[in-house]
Amino acid sequence: MFNKTLRARAVQVAGSLTLSAFAVASQADPISLTGVCHLSSIIAGQARCDIYYQLSDDFSNPGSARRSQIKIDNILVAQYVNDDVNPLDFQISAVSGTATVSCGVTHTVTAYVAPLGAPSTPYVKVGSLPPIRCPTAP
């Protein structure tokens, strides 16, 4: 009798742990934004810095976008537009690129995605990226 109660308790604990792990995972942001700044060249005393940015999504549950935008310091630097007639699924991770920025200062990179669906669906800010500090020229 004691073994049966112990097994029932173990199953109950395992079920609770599984449910809580699923709840935490479901609250995670499925789209992430990454960015890094590089000192790409120094020619005749002029430094040039580039920010590389990339959107990525959960590979086990990929997302689809009707449109995507990347802004650096509130300036639009990239836009992805999916075909309205024959849209491609799983295109969030197709948004990446490089933009030339000022060296030695901090830049803010933000991403916005409009999901597939009605054309009036608004953009939603996705990903969370802290400000990026670009290196100074040596």
Buried (B, 14 or more C-beta within 10 A) or exposed (E): EEEEEEEEEEEEEEEEEEEEEEEEEEEEEBBBBBBEBBBEEEEEEEBBBBBBBBBBBBEEEBBBBBBBBBBBBEEEBBEBEBEEEEEEEEBBBEBBEBBEBEBEBEBEBBBBBBBBEEEEEEBEEBBEBEEBEBEEBE
